[in-house]
Amino acid sequence: MRVPILRQAKYLIASIQSALTDQELLQLRDDLLEQTGRYRARGVVVDVTVLDVMDSFAARTLRSIGHLLNLRGAETVIVGIQPEVAISMVQLGLNLEGVATALDLEEGLAFLDERTDQ
Amino acid sequence: MSTEPPARIAINSDTDIVAARAQGRKLAGQLGFNSTDATVIATAVSEVARNIVQHAGQGQIEFDEVRDQNRVGIRIVARDRGPGIADVEKALQPGYSTSSSLGLGLPGAKRLMDAFDIKSEPGKGTTVTMTKWNR
């Protein structure tokens, strides 16, 4: 299933609805990259609240989304990493190095407002 | 373990990785693991399942209940008949990777579990056995 991407002013909000396969994660990366250009987005929120596992592939893909969008002039913030998922990520030695995170969608949008001077 | 649905999952594609980790989480819950440990187990399953898809193309993962004197655990065996790993020691070093990944897969799974063992023969395949105890 394709992750729905909503537009809100200068922002894109990708709201993950269910566990994603590797292919679906890569599709999300490509969709965000394309839509950031098409809609001239200044910021992107990726909401991972429903993800109950974040393995090395998912972490790497989210990190590359952040880096790619940064090269296209948009800020990225990952929101909604669950406590259990955070514990597993730390045990696994994963981080989202260089990509901002926030507690939830509200905090993520506030972060983007700060960073993009809205 | 009298589990249903079956405690064995065929791994042929990235969709099966999602199924395998869901199964791992479910069985961990049934065995009394708390939600943090169930997440840790599901994450380790995801890494070994991906290892099968990326390096062997197909294989299977079995889940079993294990017991010793006073504790219960879950044992996960991931088998494939892929190319095998020439240097297992090296494959378990974080950062080592033959594909485009970060090389965190197998070493990551090892870190997440209490016991972890790889048997691999070049040309014949790889078996990863890992166990987590409930405390």
gemmi code that builds the backbone of each chain (N, CA, C; Angstrom):
import gemmi

chains = {
    "A": [
        ("MET", (0.831, -1.198, 0.000), (0.000, 0.000, 0.000), (0.870, 1.253, 0.000)),
        ("ARG", (0.507, 2.202, -0.822), (1.279, 3.443, -0.910), (0.982, 4.336, 0.288)),
        ("VAL", (2.000, 4.918, 0.854), (1.805, 5.808, 1.999), (1.174, 7.117, 1.515)),
        ("PRO", (0.023, 7.495, 2.090), (-0.604, 8.753, 1.670), (0.244, 9.959, 2.080)),
        ("ILE", (0.363, 10.910, 1.175), (1.129, 12.133, 1.463), (0.182, 13.323, 1.350)),
        ("LEU", (-0.017, 14.010, 2.477), (-0.918, 15.156, 2.502), (-0.130, 16.436, 2.331)),
        ("ARG", (-0.794, 17.433, 1.785), (-0.154, 18.738, 1.657), (-0.794, 19.690, 2.637)),
        ("GLN", (0.057, 20.411, 3.365), (-0.472, 21.428, 4.263), (0.429, 22.649, 4.131)),
        ("ALA", (-0.084, 23.683, 3.501), (0.706, 24.884, 3.179), (2.001, 24.472, 2.489)),
        ("LYS", (3.147, 24.821, 3.085), (4.438, 24.528, 2.461), (4.985, 23.168, 2.885)),
        ("TYR", (4.168, 22.396, 3.567), (4.663, 21.128, 4.106), (3.996, 19.920, 3.451)),
        ("LEU", (4.728, 18.814, 3.482), (4.148, 17.522, 3.117), (4.122, 16.665, 4.368)),
        ("ILE", (3.039, 15.921, 4.539), (2.940, 15.041, 5.694), (2.693, 13.623, 5.192)),
        ("ALA", (3.680, 12.761, 5.417), (3.544, 11.353, 5.029), (3.153, 10.574, 6.274)),
        ("SER", (1.959, 10.032, 6.230), (1.427, 9.386, 7.418), (1.358, 7.876, 7.177)),
        ("ILE", (2.338, 7.168, 7.721), (2.411, 5.717, 7.498), (1.248, 5.043, 8.219)),
        ("GLN", (0.533, 4.176, 7.480), (-0.720, 3.610, 8.003), (-0.584, 2.176, 8.499)),
        ("SER", (0.469, 1.485, 8.089), (0.616, 0.081, 8.468), (2.075, -0.311, 8.288)),
        ("ALA", (2.419, -1.523, 8.708), (3.789, -2.004, 8.505), (4.117, -1.918, 7.016)),
        ("LEU", (5.352, -1.527, 6.705), (5.734, -1.348, 5.310), (6.767, -2.389, 4.895)),
        ("THR", (6.637, -2.855, 3.675), (7.687, -3.702, 3.110), (8.842, -2.799, 2.666)),
        ("ASP", (9.969, -3.411, 2.380), (11.129, -2.647, 1.920), (10.771, -1.849, 0.674)),
        ("GLN", (10.036, -2.512, -0.229), (9.653, -1.875, -1.483), (8.775, -0.656, -1.234)),
        ("GLU", (7.851, -0.779, -0.281), (6.956, 0.340, 0.024), (7.712, 1.514, 0.642)),
        ("LEU", (8.737, 1.190, 1.435), (9.565, 2.254, 2.019), (10.327, 3.008, 0.928)),
        ("LEU", (10.843, 2.259, -0.032), (11.578, 2.899, -1.129), (10.637, 3.732, -1.994)),
        ("GLN", (9.395, 3.236, -2.141), (8.387, 3.984, -2.887), (8.096, 5.309, -2.185)),
        ("LEU", (8.008, 5.254, -0.851), (7.762, 6.477, -0.079), (8.896, 7.482, -0.313)),
        ("ARG", (10.123, 6.977, -0.281), (11.282, 7.844, -0.527), (11.153, 8.529, -1.893)),
        ("ASP", (10.841, 7.739, -2.914), (10.737, 8.294, -4.269), (9.574, 9.276, -4.381)),
        ("ASP", (8.433, 8.927, -3.763), (7.260, 9.816, -3.816), (7.564, 11.156, -3.150)),
        ("LEU", (8.234, 11.104, -1.990), (8.540, 12.348, -1.274), (9.518, 13.207, -2.064)),
        ("LEU", (10.466, 12.545, -2.669), (11.461, 13.279, -3.449), (10.786, 13.991, -4.625)),
        ("GLU", (9.871, 13.283, -5.259), (9.173, 13.846, -6.419), (8.231, 14.981, -5.989)),
        ("GLN", (7.449, 14.745, -4.930), (6.446, 15.740, -4.523), (7.075, 16.984, -3.899)),
        ("THR", (8.219, 16.806, -3.270), (8.907, 17.963, -2.696), (9.229, 18.965, -3.810)),
        ("GLY", (9.671, 18.454, -4.945), (9.944, 19.331, -6.072), (8.670, 19.874, -6.676)),
        ("ARG", (7.703, 18.981, -6.888), (6.481, 19.401, -7.579), (5.723, 20.476, -6.797)),
        ("TYR", (5.650, 20.331, -5.468), (4.882, 21.283, -4.659), (5.769, 22.314, -3.981)),
        ("ARG", (7.043, 22.305, -4.311), (7.983, 23.255, -3.709), (7.876, 23.246, -2.193)),
        ("ALA", (7.839, 22.051, -1.620), (7.674, 21.908, -0.168), (8.930, 22.396, 0.553)),
        ("ARG", (8.727, 23.047, 1.690), (9.856, 23.521, 2.499), (10.143, 22.577, 3.661)),
        ("GLY", (9.134, 21.771, 3.981), (9.317, 20.849, 5.098), (8.513, 19.579, 4.884)),
        ("VAL", (9.008, 18.476, 5.447), (8.323, 17.184, 5.313), (8.277, 16.503, 6.680)),
        ("VAL", (7.079, 16.029, 7.048), (6.935, 15.244, 8.268), (6.687, 13.799, 7.853)),
        ("VAL", (7.453, 12.873, 8.413), (7.163, 11.455, 8.199), (6.703, 10.889, 9.543)),
        ("ASP", (5.434, 10.490, 9.585), (4.845, 10.021, 10.838), (4.931, 8.490, 10.903)),
        ("VAL", (5.750, 7.995, 11.820), (5.997, 6.542, 11.922), (5.324, 5.941, 13.162)),
        ("THR", (4.315, 6.646, 13.697), (3.656, 6.210, 14.930), (3.206, 4.750, 14.879)),
        ("VAL", (2.691, 4.306, 13.726), (2.147, 2.937, 13.678), (3.229, 1.872, 13.462)),
        ("LEU", (4.459, 2.288, 13.175), (5.494, 1.273, 12.953), (5.883, 0.627, 14.285)),
        ("ASP", (5.710, -0.683, 14.379), (6.058, -1.348, 15.640), (7.432, -2.007, 15.565)),
        ("VAL", (8.090, -1.904, 14.409), (9.471, -2.375, 14.277), (10.220, -1.383, 13.389)),
        ("MET", (11.407, -1.004, 13.824), (12.263, -0.197, 12.954), (13.599, -0.938, 12.864)),
        ("ASP", (13.790, -1.621, 11.757), (15.035, -2.387, 11.631), (16.071, -1.567, 10.865)),
        ("SER", (17.201, -2.174, 10.563), (18.291, -1.388, 9.971), (17.906, -0.841, 8.605)),
        ("PHE", (17.114, -1.599, 7.852), (16.716, -1.119, 6.529), (15.807, 0.106, 6.638)),
        ("ALA", (14.831, 0.041, 7.544), (13.900, 1.163, 7.711), (14.646, 2.405, 8.190)),
        ("ALA", (15.562, 2.222, 9.153), (16.298, 3.369, 9.676), (17.154, 3.993, 8.574)),
        ("ARG", (17.800, 3.134, 7.794), (18.651, 3.630, 6.716), (17.829, 4.378, 5.676)),
        ("THR", (16.635, 3.848, 5.364), (15.799, 4.500, 4.357), (15.283, 5.850, 4.863)),
        ("LEU", (14.881, 5.914, 6.143), (14.415, 7.194, 6.688), (15.545, 8.222, 6.689)),
        ("ARG", (16.743, 7.748, 7.025), (17.883, 8.643, 7.035), (18.159, 9.171, 5.623)),
        ("SER", (18.056, 8.278, 4.650), (18.331, 8.745, 3.293), (17.228, 9.672, 2.800)),
        ("ILE", (15.988, 9.468, 3.253), (14.914, 10.420, 2.918), (15.289, 11.806, 3.432)),
        ("GLY", (15.740, 11.878, 4.680), (16.127, 13.165, 5.264), (17.242, 13.827, 4.489)),
        ("HIS", (18.249, 13.047, 4.131), (19.392, 13.625, 3.426), (19.021, 14.061, 2.005)),
        ("LEU", (18.230, 13.228, 1.325), (17.820, 13.566, -0.040), (16.974, 14.837, -0.069)),
        ("LEU", (16.005, 14.916, 0.861), (15.116, 16.076, 0.848), (15.886, 17.336, 1.227)),
        ("ASN", (16.869, 17.161, 2.087), (17.710, 18.295, 2.447), (18.432, 18.850, 1.215)),
        ("LEU", (18.863, 17.950, 0.357), (19.534, 18.381, -0.877), (18.565, 19.084, -1.828)),
        ("ARG", (17.250, 18.812, -1.617), (16.239, 19.474, -2.440), (15.685, 20.710, -1.738)),
        ("GLY", (16.313, 21.090, -0.625), (15.929, 22.332, 0.035), (14.800, 22.225, 1.046)),
        ("ALA", (14.460, 21.006, 1.459), (13.381, 20.853, 2.443), (13.926, 20.259, 3.746)),
        ("GLU", (13.328, 20.672, 4.842), (13.643, 20.090, 6.147), (12.779, 18.852, 6.344)),
        ("THR", (13.359, 17.820, 6.962), (12.572, 16.614, 7.250), (12.545, 16.391, 8.747)),
        ("VAL", (11.392, 15.973, 9.240), (11.335, 15.578, 10.643), (10.552, 14.265, 10.755)),
        ("ILE", (11.135, 13.319, 11.475), (10.495, 12.014, 11.691), (9.765, 12.083, 13.026)),
        ("VAL", (8.491, 11.776, 13.033), (7.751, 11.867, 14.299), (7.105, 10.534, 14.661)),
        ("GLY", (6.941, 10.329, 15.975), (6.137, 9.208, 16.464), (6.881, 7.907, 16.700)),
        ("ILE", (8.213, 7.957, 16.849), (8.933, 6.713, 17.176), (8.488, 6.254, 18.568)),
        ("GLN", (7.941, 5.049, 18.648), (7.397, 4.544, 19.901), (8.521, 4.164, 20.882)),
        ("PRO", (8.218, 4.205, 22.194), (9.268, 3.918, 23.183), (9.940, 2.557, 22.969)),
        ("GLU", (9.155, 1.514, 22.696), (9.726, 0.168, 22.503), (10.627, 0.148, 21.264)),
        ("VAL", (10.187, 0.892, 20.254), (10.961, 0.952, 19.015), (12.280, 1.689, 19.268)),
        ("ALA", (12.216, 2.751, 20.063), (13.430, 3.504, 20.392), (14.415, 2.594, 21.135)),
        ("ILE", (13.923, 1.807, 22.076), (14.791, 0.898, 22.841), (15.460, -0.106, 21.905)),
        ("SER", (14.675, -0.696, 20.997), (15.238, -1.665, 20.053), (16.282, -1.025, 19.157)),
        ("MET", (15.995, 0.200, 18.718), (16.936, 0.886, 17.820), (18.273, 1.124, 18.524)),
        ("VAL", (18.202, 1.548, 19.777), (19.439, 1.815, 20.517), (20.207, 0.510, 20.733)),
        ("GLN", (19.484, -0.556, 21.079), (20.164, -1.849, 21.271), (20.810, -2.342, 19.973)),
        ("LEU", (20.148, -2.032, 18.883), (20.640, -2.485, 17.581), (21.768, -1.578, 17.073)),
        ("GLY", (21.926, -0.430, 17.718), (22.984, 0.489, 17.302), (22.555, 1.393, 16.160)),
        ("LEU", (21.239, 1.619, 16.031), (20.734, 2.452, 14.935), (20.479, 3.864, 15.408)),
        ("ASN", (20.708, 4.822, 14.531), (20.248, 6.175, 14.818), (19.827, 6.818, 13.508)),
        ("LEU", (19.233, 7.992, 13.632), (18.764, 8.684, 12.425), (19.646, 9.895, 12.167)),
        ("GLU", (20.871, 9.760, 12.587), (21.938, 10.744, 12.400), (21.670, 11.779, 11.312)),
        ("GLY", (21.613, 13.030, 11.719), (21.456, 14.096, 10.739), (20.012, 14.370, 10.348)),
        ("VAL", (19.068, 13.583, 10.883), (17.664, 13.808, 10.560), (16.926, 14.140, 11.857)),
        ("ALA", (16.130, 15.221, 11.805), (15.440, 15.653, 13.020), (14.326, 14.692, 13.397)),
        ("THR", (14.043, 14.609, 14.686), (12.921, 13.807, 15.169), (12.104, 14.665, 16.128)),
        ("ALA", (10.829, 14.337, 16.256), (9.980, 15.016, 17.235), (8.984, 14.011, 17.777)),
        ("LEU", (8.407, 14.356, 18.928), (7.538, 13.410, 19.625), (6.335, 12.987, 18.781)),
        ("ASP", (5.643, 13.983, 18.223), (4.433, 13.657, 17.465), (4.238, 14.686, 16.348)),
        ("LEU", (3.140, 14.555, 15.642), (2.886, 15.424, 14.493), (2.896, 16.905, 14.886)),
        ("GLU", (2.244, 17.214, 16.016), (2.155, 18.599, 16.468), (3.554, 19.195, 16.696)),
        ("GLU", (4.381, 18.431, 17.402), (5.742, 18.908, 17.680), (6.559, 18.998, 16.387)),
        ("GLY", (6.300, 18.061, 15.495), (7.023, 18.052, 14.232), (6.712, 19.290, 13.405)),
        ("LEU", (5.431, 19.669, 13.367), (5.035, 20.868, 12.612), (5.596, 22.118, 13.269)),
        ("ALA", (5.617, 22.146, 14.607), (6.181, 23.298, 15.321), (7.669, 23.426, 14.983)),
        ("PHE", (8.354, 22.278, 14.920), (9.773, 22.278, 14.576), (9.987, 22.856, 13.175)),
        ("LEU", (9.140, 22.424, 12.229), (9.291, 22.913, 10.856), (9.027, 24.409, 10.776)),
        ("ASP", (8.024, 24.885, 11.545), (7.736, 26.322, 11.556), (8.971, 27.103, 12.005)),
        ("GLU", (9.625, 26.599, 13.050), (10.838, 27.264, 13.531), (11.931, 27.267, 12.479)),
        ("ARG", (12.139, 26.100, 11.887), (13.253, 25.967, 10.960), (13.040, 26.693, 9.631)),
        ("THR", (11.770, 26.880, 9.273), (11.526, 27.510, 7.967), (10.984, 28.931, 8.116)),
        ("ASP", (10.988, 29.447, 9.361), (10.575, 30.826, 9.633), (9.159, 31.127, 9.145)),
        ("GLN", (8.256, 30.191, 9.404), (6.866, 30.433, 8.985), (6.151, 31.258, 10.053)),
    ],
    "B": [
        ("MET", (5.839, -26.681, 20.851), (4.940, -25.577, 21.155), (3.648, -25.772, 20.371)),
        ("SER", (2.562, -25.801, 21.060), (1.293, -26.027, 20.373), (0.753, -24.694, 19.877)),
        ("THR", (1.441, -24.178, 18.889), (1.027, -22.864, 18.418), (0.260, -22.980, 17.112)),
        ("GLU", (-0.691, -22.146, 16.933), (-1.312, -21.943, 15.652), (-1.498, -20.446, 15.537)),
        ("PRO", (-1.271, -19.815, 14.424), (-0.865, -20.419, 13.157), (0.553, -20.991, 13.225)),
        ("PRO", (0.908, -21.763, 12.160), (2.157, -22.521, 12.182), (3.369, -21.681, 12.562)),
        ("ALA", (4.271, -22.292, 13.321), (5.440, -21.567, 13.818), (6.578, -21.638, 12.823)),
        ("ARG", (6.234, -21.754, 11.561), (7.265, -21.761, 10.540), (6.804, -20.869, 9.393)),
        ("ILE", (7.688, -20.009, 8.960), (7.302, -19.084, 7.897), (8.301, -19.180, 6.750)),
        ("ALA", (7.774, -19.341, 5.551), (8.638, -19.363, 4.367), (9.016, -17.930, 4.028)),
        ("ILE", (10.281, -17.725, 3.708), (10.766, -16.385, 3.381), (11.187, -16.359, 1.915)),
        ("ASN", (10.385, -15.668, 1.114), (10.694, -15.584, -0.319), (10.794, -14.151, -0.838)),
        ("SER", (10.246, -13.211, -0.062), (10.219, -11.834, -0.566), (10.134, -10.867, 0.608)),
        ("ASP", (10.170, -9.574, 0.305), (10.145, -8.611, 1.411), (8.803, -8.591, 2.140)),
        ("THR", (7.739, -9.076, 1.492), (6.452, -9.188, 2.185), (6.556, -10.206, 3.323)),
        ("ASP", (7.340, -11.253, 3.085), (7.496, -12.296, 4.108), (8.297, -11.792, 5.311)),
        ("ILE", (9.147, -10.785, 5.084), (9.886, -10.206, 6.215), (8.883, -9.603, 7.202)),
        ("VAL", (7.892, -8.897, 6.650), (6.863, -8.279, 7.494), (6.065, -9.357, 8.227)),
        ("ALA", (5.726, -10.430, 7.502), (4.960, -11.528, 8.117), (5.775, -12.198, 9.225)),
        ("ALA", (7.066, -12.392, 8.978), (7.913, -13.087, 9.956), (8.043, -12.276, 11.238)),
        ("ARG", (8.215, -10.973, 11.104), (8.373, -10.209, 12.348), (7.063, -10.114, 13.115)),
        ("ALA", (5.936, -10.080, 12.386), (4.640, -10.080, 13.065), (4.459, -11.392, 13.834)),
        ("GLN", (4.867, -12.493, 13.197), (4.777, -13.796, 13.838), (5.669, -13.864, 15.080)),
        ("GLY", (6.891, -13.334, 14.958), (7.815, -13.314, 16.086), (7.240, -12.537, 17.260)),
        ("ARG", (6.645, -11.398, 16.952), (6.055, -10.578, 18.015), (4.898, -11.309, 18.690)),
        ("LYS", (4.069, -11.938, 17.866), (2.890, -12.625, 18.390), (3.293, -13.769, 19.325)),
        ("LEU", (4.235, -14.583, 18.865), (4.659, -15.724, 19.686), (5.362, -15.248, 20.953)),
        ("ALA", (6.142, -14.183, 20.842), (6.811, -13.643, 22.029), (5.770, -13.216, 23.060)),
        ("GLY", (4.715, -12.577, 22.573), (3.636, -12.166, 23.473), (2.981, -13.360, 24.144)),
        ("GLN", (2.742, -14.416, 23.358), (2.117, -15.625, 23.906), (3.003, -16.281, 24.962)),
        ("LEU", (4.314, -16.119, 24.822), (5.243, -16.719, 25.776), (5.471, -15.821, 26.991)),
        ("GLY", (4.794, -14.687, 27.029), (4.858, -13.840, 28.206), (5.892, -12.724, 28.149)),
        ("PHE", (6.544, -12.553, 27.030), (7.491, -11.433, 26.921), (6.722, -10.116, 26.971)),
        ("ASN", (7.312, -9.117, 27.610), (6.653, -7.813, 27.620), (6.793, -7.152, 26.243)),
        ("SER", (6.118, -6.024, 26.095), (6.017, -5.460, 24.756), (7.380, -4.936, 24.252)),
        ("THR", (8.242, -4.479, 25.163), (9.583, -4.047, 24.742), (10.383, -5.233, 24.210)),
        ("ASP", (10.381, -6.334, 24.963), (11.132, -7.508, 24.505), (10.537, -8.083, 23.220)),
        ("ALA", (9.209, -8.042, 23.114), (8.571, -8.546, 21.889), (9.013, -7.706, 20.686)),
        ("THR", (9.178, -6.410, 20.899), (9.644, -5.525, 19.824), (11.092, -5.837, 19.459)),
        ("VAL", (11.904, -6.066, 20.491), (13.309, -6.415, 20.267), (13.394, -7.715, 19.455)),
        ("ILE", (12.581, -8.707, 19.829), (12.577, -10.000, 19.131), (12.111, -9.814, 17.677)),
        ("ALA", (11.044, -9.048, 17.504), (10.524, -8.819, 16.143), (11.578, -8.123, 15.274)),
        ("THR", (12.349, -7.235, 15.880), (13.384, -6.522, 15.125), (14.498, -7.479, 14.702)),
        ("ALA", (14.893, -8.369, 15.625), (15.932, -9.355, 15.296), (15.448, -10.283, 14.179)),
        ("VAL", (14.170, -10.688, 14.250), (13.595, -11.541, 13.200), (13.646, -10.822, 11.856)),
        ("SER", (13.340, -9.542, 11.887), (13.356, -8.759, 10.656), (14.753, -8.770, 10.025)),
        ("GLU", (15.772, -8.640, 10.850), (17.145, -8.616, 10.325), (17.540, -9.966, 9.709)),
        ("VAL", (17.224, -11.070, 10.392), (17.633, -12.360, 9.821), (16.788, -12.709, 8.593)),
        ("ALA", (15.517, -12.264, 8.596), (14.666, -12.511, 7.423), (15.186, -11.745, 6.215)),
        ("ARG", (15.597, -10.516, 6.461), (16.125, -9.717, 5.356), (17.427, -10.317, 4.835)),
        ("ASN", (18.218, -10.852, 5.742), (19.459, -11.496, 5.347), (19.178, -12.644, 4.367)),
        ("ILE", (18.102, -13.404, 4.637), (17.717, -14.489, 3.734), (17.332, -13.926, 2.364)),
        ("VAL", (16.460, -12.917, 2.367), (15.971, -12.369, 1.096), (17.123, -11.784, 0.277)),
        ("GLN", (18.015, -11.061, 0.956), (19.082, -10.379, 0.219), (20.164, -11.319, -0.284)),
        ("HIS", (20.487, -12.332, 0.516), (21.654, -13.142, 0.165), (21.321, -14.513, -0.414)),
        ("ALA", (20.166, -15.059, -0.032), (19.836, -16.399, -0.503), (18.606, -16.400, -1.412)),
        ("GLY", (17.784, -15.366, -1.318), (16.578, -15.329, -2.129), (15.403, -16.000, -1.449)),
        ("GLN", (15.658, -17.170, -0.861), (14.576, -17.822, -0.130), (15.098, -18.702, 0.983)),
        ("GLY", (14.193, -18.979, 1.900), (14.554, -19.793, 3.060), (13.360, -19.884, 3.983)),
        ("GLN", (13.603, -20.175, 5.241), (12.485, -20.251, 6.179), (12.934, -19.860, 7.572)),
        ("ILE", (11.955, -19.497, 8.383), (12.232, -19.178, 9.781), (11.297, -19.991, 10.662)),
        ("GLU", (11.865, -20.659, 11.653), (11.079, -21.442, 12.611), (11.141, -20.791, 13.978)),
        ("PHE", (10.042, -20.868, 14.658), (9.952, -20.308, 16.011), (9.638, -21.434, 16.985)),
        ("ASP", (10.359, -21.495, 18.087), (10.110, -22.529, 19.088), (10.164, -21.975, 20.495)),
        ("GLU", (9.383, -22.607, 21.335), (9.479, -22.303, 22.747), (10.621, -23.131, 23.322)),
        ("VAL", (11.444, -22.526, 24.166), (12.491, -23.298, 24.853), (12.379, -23.044, 26.355)),
        ("ARG", (12.782, -24.066, 27.130), (12.713, -23.925, 28.583), (13.983, -24.435, 29.213)),
        ("ASP", (14.429, -23.806, 30.289), (15.389, -24.474, 31.154), (14.745, -24.512, 32.541)),
        ("GLN", (15.521, -24.722, 33.609), (14.928, -24.953, 34.939), (13.784, -23.997, 35.272)),
        ("ASN", (14.085, -22.702, 35.151), (13.086, -21.774, 35.683), (12.737, -20.621, 34.745)),
        ("ARG", (13.043, -20.794, 33.469), (12.667, -19.697, 32.586), (12.240, -20.229, 31.222)),
        ("VAL", (11.535, -19.365, 30.535), (11.033, -19.740, 29.223), (11.628, -18.756, 28.213)),
        ("GLY", (11.824, -19.249, 27.014), (12.401, -18.378, 26.006), (11.845, -18.703, 24.628)),
        ("ILE", (12.298, -17.927, 23.668), (11.907, -18.178, 22.284), (13.184, -18.422, 21.475)),
        ("ARG", (13.130, -19.489, 20.676), (14.271, -19.783, 19.813), (13.846, -19.601, 18.370)),
        ("ILE", (14.672, -18.920, 17.632), (14.353, -18.608, 16.236), (15.463, -19.180, 15.363)),
        ("VAL", (15.066, -20.009, 14.415), (16.055, -20.618, 13.522), (15.758, -20.158, 12.096)),
        ("ALA", (16.705, -19.477, 11.495), (16.556, -18.989, 10.111), (17.473, -19.812, 9.212)),
        ("ARG", (16.876, -20.480, 8.237), (17.659, -21.368, 7.351), (17.531, -20.962, 5.903)),
        ("ASP", (18.642, -21.050, 5.199), (18.556, -20.892, 3.749), (19.558, -21.811, 3.086)),
        ("ARG", (19.368, -22.002, 1.799), (20.315, -22.801, 1.007), (21.021, -21.912, -0.004)),
        ("GLY", (21.325, -20.731, 0.459), (21.964, -19.739, -0.401), (23.456, -19.970, -0.518)),
        ("PRO", (24.168, -18.939, -0.921), (25.608, -19.076, -1.185), (26.453, -19.304, 0.070)),
        ("GLY", (25.865, -19.070, 1.240), (26.640, -19.239, 2.463), (27.525, -18.037, 2.732)),
        ("ILE", (28.104, -18.037, 3.920), (28.963, -16.917, 4.317), (30.376, -17.463, 4.446)),
        ("ALA", (31.295, -16.896, 3.648), (32.661, -17.418, 3.639), (33.347, -17.186, 4.984)),
        ("ASP", (33.166, -16.001, 5.548), (33.847, -15.663, 6.787), (32.824, -15.176, 7.816)),
        ("VAL", (32.350, -16.120, 8.648), (31.285, -15.812, 9.604), (31.745, -14.771, 10.626)),
        ("GLU", (32.984, -14.902, 11.093), (33.530, -13.933, 12.063), (33.405, -12.508, 11.522)),
        ("LYS", (33.790, -12.383, 10.264), (33.787, -11.077, 9.625), (32.358, -10.556, 9.448)),
        ("ALA", (31.452, -11.481, 9.098), (30.063, -11.080, 8.861), (29.410, -10.571, 10.142)),
        ("LEU", (29.979, -10.931, 11.279), (29.389, -10.498, 12.546), (30.004, -9.205, 13.063)),
        ("GLN", (30.943, -8.653, 12.307), (31.492, -7.353, 12.700), (30.591, -6.254, 12.170)),
        ("PRO", (30.154, -5.346, 13.068), (29.311, -4.255, 12.598), (30.026, -3.499, 11.479)),
        ("GLY", (29.281, -3.165, 10.439), (29.890, -2.392, 9.358), (30.349, -3.260, 8.201)),
        ("TYR", (30.440, -4.582, 8.455), (30.819, -5.448, 7.356), (29.581, -5.767, 6.538)),
        ("SER", (29.685, -5.594, 5.244), (28.526, -5.883, 4.416), (28.966, -6.212, 3.000)),
        ("THR", (28.288, -7.198, 2.426), (28.585, -7.514, 1.034), (27.540, -6.884, 0.130)),
        ("SER", (26.455, -6.377, 0.729), (25.447, -5.702, -0.083), (25.520, -4.218, 0.242)),
        ("SER", (24.509, -3.479, -0.156), (24.582, -2.035, 0.028), (24.075, -1.616, 1.410)),
        ("SER", (23.834, -2.595, 2.278), (23.309, -2.241, 3.601), (24.420, -1.673, 4.467)),
        ("LEU", (24.085, -1.289, 5.663), (25.090, -0.752, 6.573), (25.859, -1.872, 7.251)),
        ("GLY", (25.500, -3.108, 6.971), (26.171, -4.210, 7.621), (25.776, -4.364, 9.071)),
        ("LEU", (24.579, -3.871, 9.408), (24.133, -3.980, 10.796), (23.202, -5.158, 11.004)),
        ("GLY", (22.829, -5.830, 9.938), (21.824, -6.879, 10.022), (22.151, -7.982, 11.000)),
        ("LEU", (23.111, -8.833, 10.668), (23.424, -9.967, 11.543), (24.045, -9.526, 12.866)),
        ("PRO", (25.037, -8.622, 12.853), (25.559, -8.182, 14.149), (24.480, -7.523, 15.006)),
        ("GLY", (23.550, -6.833, 14.347), (22.447, -6.195, 15.073), (21.567, -7.229, 15.745)),
        ("ALA", (21.204, -8.273, 14.985), (20.369, -9.336, 15.546), (21.094, -9.990, 16.717)),
        ("LYS", (22.385, -10.161, 16.592), (23.164, -10.774, 17.669), (23.091, -9.922, 18.933)),
        ("ARG", (23.159, -8.626, 18.761), (23.103, -7.734, 19.917), (21.753, -7.768, 20.610)),
        ("LEU", (20.712, -7.998, 19.804), (19.354, -7.942, 20.361), (18.985, -9.208, 21.133)),
        ("MET", (19.652, -10.317, 20.818), (19.255, -11.603, 21.404), (20.240, -12.026, 22.491)),
        ("ASP", (19.852, -13.046, 23.295), (20.742, -13.513, 24.365), (21.766, -14.511, 23.837)),
        ("ALA", (21.348, -15.346, 22.887), (22.280, -16.316, 22.314), (22.149, -16.241, 20.803)),
        ("PHE", (23.270, -16.428, 20.122), (23.257, -16.239, 18.676), (24.350, -17.095, 18.066)),
        ("ASP", (23.986, -17.882, 17.073), (24.963, -18.777, 16.463), (24.724, -18.853, 14.953)),
        ("ILE", (25.799, -18.842, 14.188), (25.660, -19.010, 12.735), (26.451, -20.218, 12.299)),
        ("LYS", (25.792, -21.082, 11.532), (26.523, -22.150, 10.866), (26.360, -21.914, 9.369)),
        ("SER", (27.472, -21.864, 8.679), (27.379, -21.570, 7.265), (28.439, -22.339, 6.498)),
        ("GLU", (28.025, -22.838, 5.358), (28.973, -23.538, 4.499), (28.872, -22.920, 3.110)),
        ("PRO", (29.970, -22.403, 2.608), (29.911, -21.794, 1.275), (29.312, -22.768, 0.254)),
        ("GLY", (28.332, -22.283, -0.486), (27.693, -23.097, -1.504), (26.527, -23.931, -0.997)),
        ("LYS", (26.400, -24.048, 0.343), (25.334, -24.905, 0.872), (24.268, -24.166, 1.662)),
        ("GLY", (24.633, -23.024, 2.198), (23.621, -22.264, 2.912), (24.029, -21.870, 4.306)),
        ("THR", (23.094, -21.214, 4.966), (23.373, -20.625, 6.276), (22.225, -20.935, 7.221)),
        ("THR", (22.569, -21.250, 8.466), (21.553, -21.407, 9.509), (21.921, -20.496, 10.671)),
        ("VAL", (21.011, -19.593, 10.999), (21.199, -18.714, 12.151), (20.253, -19.198, 13.251)),
        ("THR", (20.785, -19.464, 14.427), (19.958, -19.865, 15.567), (20.124, -18.826, 16.658)),
        ("MET", (19.007, -18.267, 17.103), (19.113, -17.244, 18.147), (18.000, -17.421, 19.174)),
        ("THR", (18.339, -17.088, 20.403), (17.410, -17.322, 21.511), (17.328, -16.078, 22.384)),
        ("LYS", (16.124, -15.830, 22.868), (15.945, -14.769, 23.865), (15.187, -15.369, 25.041)),
        ("TRP", (15.686, -15.120, 26.234), (15.029, -15.606, 27.455), (14.168, -14.525, 28.064)),
        ("ASN", (13.066, -14.977, 28.628), (12.185, -14.044, 29.322), (12.648, -13.917, 30.758)),
        ("ARG", (12.852, -12.689, 31.225), (13.274, -12.550, 32.627), (12.290, -11.690, 33.384)),
    ],
}
model = gemmi.Model(1)
for chain_id, residues in chains.items():
    chain = gemmi.Chain(chain_id)
    for i, (resn, *xyz) in enumerate(residues, 1):
        res = gemmi.Residue()
        res.name, res.seqid = resn, gemmi.SeqId(i, " ")
        for name, pos in zip(("N", "CA", "C"), xyz):
            atom = gemmi.Atom()
            atom.name, atom.element = name, gemmi.Element(name[0])
            atom.pos, atom.b_iso = gemmi.Position(*pos), 0.0
            res.add_atom(atom)
        chain.add_residue(res)
    model.add_chain(chain)
structure = gemmi.Structure()
structure.add_model(model)
structure.setup_entities()
